Amino acid sequence: MRTTQERQVCILLPNKQRLDCAVRVRARGHEVLNSVLQQLGVRELQVFGLALFRDNEYLFLDLEQKLSKYFGKRWNRGSLMVPFMLFLRVQYYVESGRLIMSSKVQQLYYAELRQKVLHSQSRHQEASFFQLAASALQAEVGDLHRKHTHYFLPEDYFPSWLIKRRGRDFLLQHCPVLHVELRGVSRSQAILQFIKEASGLQDGPVIFYRMKQEKKGLRSSILLGVALKGVHIYQEVEGKQCLLYDFSWTDIDRFTFQGSRFDITAVGSLCLPKLVYYTPSAFHSKHILRHLSDSHRLHINTREAAVYIQQLEDMQASQFYKEAYICDTTHLTHRLQSNSLTSSMSDCSRAVETTAAWSKEEEEEDKVSVRESELCADEPEEVFVDDPAELSWLSELLHGASIDGPLVLSSSYWEAVTMEMKQVSKLQISRIENLRRIKGFSVSSDLCAGSEEES
């Protein structure tokens, strides 16, 4: 029985599952996270964080802070009937699903991406949604026999604007053509393929925060998007998102905030004025700044592994002989095993408190300085982008360790991975040919660009 010294917390997962846990009145965020880990049966959640829904957007918790800071007086009073709600959400997007070690966490990541795809506004990437739908159907339905056609609801796999543009009959007719080409692809492979394809959507792997252009403005028309490789800034005009700026991490000199004022300073070579926006509160500003800093740190620490994985995928897509695959894969395996990244992923969710400096080689590469200081809402704070913190789970990937314990993988393992990806690549070629045959389609980058006004 719950006592007056306990509070009931409900955590909603991306797959619509809910978890319940009872914590102390003085509990901090990491106690809830530990309960989630235990109930899911995983050692770490890597790219996920606990979020609070406030002012119509999700803010990720600082796990070292007390929960009372987020729930206020209502937490201290307690409630016998209504639990306190938190959400387990993707906090850091990655370029490849292979960077996520646990299959359970990978499936949660897939579940959240599925929902983001349904709400995507990337109208110029229409062909991608057909490929995504086919991958999702293979993951959820399995192999398709040609005699089946009306076996899914378009609303479950396509954004509403695309259904309106093409019509339900068009989607029901042509999507199975791509789905059938994935026959034999396992569920796990289909999920990995979906994650890779979704990362190519302009607004797919992006977390948005609403801001105002003026402090006393009534409408938050600015969307600041924390993306894989930088920051996107949109302005909403008549219900549509117009891209204003697309910054890579190396384009940004610093983020600063004072109260609700949030400043973005680009590097001098871009000759852009300081961008000034306003968040709902200093509380929001502090959490957005933390998220930006941690996301950039994660990008720095995973970019090397992402390059290696991309090389493996590029090799299986090329027309080399089998002997060339084995040779190149062995070389890559040696490079993977020669790296050592040992810090904990939990570093990415702690307060920004340390000062660090890049080596000369890194300074020449990124041309940005490193400085992080404790965040405070009472005076201006700034974070310069770069930080060399390192991740233990990435070390496990580079050394071939499983989520359940150390396991040294031989070159034959990487050969098998490469050959699996080679098989998927052959299927991709067939799928592209089918896309070309679909009426009104082109797989070029300007697909459907002329039909923007239709919707």
N, C-alpha and C positions, 0 to 999 in steps of 0.2 A: 504494500500500500504506500502510495506517495505521501511523504510528510511535507510539512510547511517549509522544510529546508531543501526541497527538491522542486525542480521545474520540468514539465513535460515538453520536449521539443520534437516536432515532426519535420523530417527532412524529405523533400520531394526529389526524386531522381529523374533524369532525362527520359527514361523508359516508362514514366508515369507510375512507377513503383514508389511506395512510401515506406520510410523507416521511422521508428519511434525510439526515443531514448530518454531516460530520466537523468538529469544532471544536478549538481549542487547549485545553490543560489549564487555562489561565488565562482561558478565554473567559467572557464575561458573557452575560446573557440576550438582549441585543439582537443578538448575533452569530447566534444560532439564529433569531431572528425575521427577520433580514435574509435568511437562507438560505431561509426559508419564503416570503417575499415574492418572491424570485427564482424559486423553483421554481413558484409559482402564477402568476407573471407579472402581479402587481398592484403598485401603488405603495405602498399602505397597507392595513391590515386594520381600521382604524377601531374597530369595537366588539369586536374579539377580543383575547384575551390568551393568553399561554402559562401553563399551569397544571401543577402537580405534584399527584399523587394521594397524600395522606398522611392517615393515621388515618381512612380511609373518606370523605374529602371532598377537593374540589379547592381548592387554594390558588394564587392568581395570583402569578406571579413578579414581583419588582422587577427590571426589565430591566437596571438599572445594577449589580446585584449579580453576583458571580461564581457560576457554576453549582456550584462546589465547596461553596458555602454551603448549597445545597439537597440535594446528593447525598452530602455528608459524606466519610467516609474511603473509601467505595467508589469515589468519583470519583478520588481521588488514586491508589488502587491500580490502577484501570482494569480493563477486562474485554475479552478478545479475542472472546468468544462472545456475551455478552448486552449489547445496547445500553441506554443510559439512556433512559427513557420520559418524554415530555412530551405534553401535550394542548393542542391549539388549541381554545379554548372561548369562547363569548360571555361577555365580561366586563361589558358595558354594554348593557342592553336599550333599545330606542328605541320610540317610539310609532308610527312609520310606517316601512315599508321604503324609502320614498323618501328617507329621510335617509342611506341607505347608497348611496354613489355607484357602486361597482363591482358589475356584475352577478354576477361570480364570488363576491365576498364576500357579496352578497345571497343567493345560492344556498346558501352554507355556513351562513348565519344561518337560512335556512329549514330546512335539514337538522337543525340542532340543535333548533329549535322542534318539528319533527315528532316527535322522540323525547320531548321534554318533554310533549307532548300525550298520548302513549301512556301516560305515567306520572302524568298529572294526577289529582288527587283532588277536583276541583271537581264534586261529585255534584249540586249544585243547578243546574248550568248544562248540563244534558243536551242541549238543543237545539243549543248551540254546537258540540258534537262532531259532529253531523250536517253542519253547515255547513262545519266544518273538513275533514271527510272528503271532502266534495264538491269543495272547493277543491283539496285534495291530489290527488284523482283526476284532476281537470282538468289539473293541472300535470304529472302523471306519466303519465297514460294518454291524455289529449287528449279530443276530442269523443266522446260516447257516442251510439250508435245505440240506439233504444228496444228492439230485439230482444235486446240483451245484458242479462243480469241477474247471473249468477254469474261475474263477471269479476275479482273481488278477494277477498282474505282479510280478514275483519273484524279479525283480530288485528293486521293491518298498519296499521289506520286508527282503531281505537277502543280505549280503555282496557279492561283486563280486567274491571273491575267493571261497565262498561256492557254488555259482551257477556253477562256472567252475568245481569244484570238483565233485558235485553230478549230475549236469545237471538240466535243467529247468523242464523236465518231472517228475523227481523224486520229486522235491519240490511241483509241482502242484498236484501230486498224494497223498503225505503223509501229507502235512501241513493241508489240510481240515479235516483229521482224528482228529487232535488235536483241530482245531477250533470248530468242531461240539460239542465237549465235554464242551464247554463254553456256550452252549445255556442257556439263562435265566440270564446270568451275565450282569449287567447294564454297560453302557459306563464308568461311574465313577469308578466302581469296576475293570473293565478291565484296565483302565489307572493306577490305584493303583497297580495292579498286574504286569503290564509292568514295572513300576518304580522299584518295588521290585526285579524283575528278572534281570533287566538291571544293578542294583547295584552289582550283582554278577559277571559281566563280568570283566575280569582283567583290560581291558583298557576302560571300560564303563564310570564310574563316575570319570574321571580323566581329568585334564586340563594340557596340555603339553606346555613347553617352550623349545625352542631350544638353545643349548649351544655348545661351542667348547672346545676341550681338550687343545688346545694351543692358546695363545693369537693371534698369527699371522696365525693360521690355516685358510684354505680357506673353509672348510666344517664344518657345524654344525651337527655333528654326534651324539651328546648327547641329550637325551630328558629327561628333569626333569618334572615328573608328580606330580601335586598336587592332592592327592587322598583323599578319605573319612577319612582314619585313619592314614595317613602318607604321605610319599614321595616315589615315584618309580623313579628309574633312569635306563634308557635304553640306549643302543648304537645301532645305525642302522648299520647293516652289510648286504650288498648286498640287500638292500631294505626291510630287515626284522628287527624287533625290538627284541633285545636280552636283557633280564633283567639282569642288573648288581647288583643292590641293591634294596631291598624292606624294607624301614625303617618305623616302626611305629613312632608316635610322641614321644613316650618315649625313642626311640632309638637315638634321635637327641639331642645333647647338645646345639648347636647354629648354626645359619646362619650368615655369615658376608659378606660384600662386600666392595671393594674399587675400584671405577671406574667400569670397566667392569669385574673385577675379582670377582668371587663369590665362597665363601668357605662354605663347609658343614662339621661340626665336629660332629662325632658320640660320644655317651657316652663312657667312658673309658673301660667299661666292654666288649665292642665289639672288642677292640684291632684293630681298623681300622685306617689307616692314614687319615689325613685331605684330603677331596676331593676338588680339585681345578678345576673350570671350568670358562669359559669366555662367557659373554653375549654380544650382539651387542653393548651395550653402558651402561654408568652409569645410564641413564634414564631407561633402561630396568631393570637393577639390582635393582634399588630402588623400582620399581613397583612389581617385582617378590617377593622381600623380604616382602613387605607389604601384598601381597596376601598370602604368606605362613603363616605369623603371624596371619592374620585374619581368615584363614581357620582353623588353630589350635585352635584359640579361640572359633570358632563356634563349633568345635568338642567337646571341653570341656563342653560347655554350653548346648549341645543337647544330650549328651550321656545318661543322666538320663532318659529323656523322651523317647529316642530310646529304652532303656532297658524295660521301661514299655509297650511300644507298642509291642515289641517283645514278652513279656510275654503274652499279650493278644492274639497274633497270635499263640503262642505255645499252649495255652490252647485250642483254637478251633481245633488245629491239633491233640490233644491227644484223647484218647478213654474214657475220663471221662463221667460220667452221667451228665445230664442237671443240676441237683442240684449242682454238684461240680463246674460247670461253673459259676453259679450265685453266689455261695459263694466266689470263688476266685476273680471274677470280682468286687464284692462289696469291697473286701479287697484292690484290686488295685486302685479302685476309691478313697478310703479313702487316700491312699498313694499319689495319683496324686493331690488331693485337699489340702494336707498338705504341699505342696511345694510352694515356692514363688520366682519366678525369675522375676525381674522387670525392668532391664535395657533395653535400646532401641537397636534394630537391627542396627540402624545407627552407633552405636559404632564400628561395625565391618568394616565400610568403612571410618573411620576417620584415621588421621595420628597416628602412634604409638608414644605416648608421655608420657605415665604414667609408674610409677613404682608400682608394686603390689607384694604381698606375699601370699602364700597359708597358710591355717591353718595347724596345726601339722598333722592332720589326712590326708589332701590332700598331704602334703609333703611326708609322709610315703608311700602313695599309688603311687604317680607318680615319686618320687625321682628325681625331676627336679626343678631347681630354676626358679624364674620369674624376668625378667627385661626387660623393653622396654624403648627405648630412641628415641629421634627425629632422623629421617633419614637424612643423609647428604651424598652427593656423593663425597665430597672433602676429606673425611677421613674415615678410617674403621668404619663400623657400624656393630653391632651384635644384634641379637634378640634371647633370650633364650626362649625355649618353656616351658611355660604355662602362662595362663592369666585367672583370674577368672571373667572377665566381663560377664554380664548376659543379657538376651534378653526378651523384653516385649512380643513379639509375642509368645515366648515359654511359658511365664507365662499364656497367654491366652489359650494355648493348655492345660496346666496342670490344669487350673481352669475351663476348659470347656467353654470358651468364644468364641463366633462366631466372624467372621471378621466384622460383621455389628454392634456389640455391645455386652454388657455383657449378658451372659445367663448361669444360673446355671443348670447343667445337673445332673439328678438323676441317681441312680444306674441302673434304668431300661434302660436308654440310653446306658450305657456301656454293659448291657446284650444284647441289640439289636445289638450293634457293634460286640460283640463276636459271636453271632449266625450267623451273616452275614459272618464273616470270617470262621466259621465252615462249612458253605455251600460251600464256595470257596475251602476249604481244601478237601472236598469229591470229588470235580471235579478234583483237582490236582492228587489225587490217581488214578483216571480213566485215566488221561492224561499220567501219568508215565507208566501205563500198555500199553497204545498205543505206547508210545515211544519204549518200549521194543520190540514190535512186528514189528517195522519198520526195514527193512533189513539193516544190517550193523551198527545198533545203540546199544549203551549201555549207561545207565544213570550214570555209574561210572565216577569218576573224571578223569580217563585216557582215556576217550572217544576219539577215532580217533587218539590217540597219535602215532599210528604206521603209519598213513597216511600223516604225515607232509610233506614227500618228494613229495607227489603227485602234490602239487601246486608249 
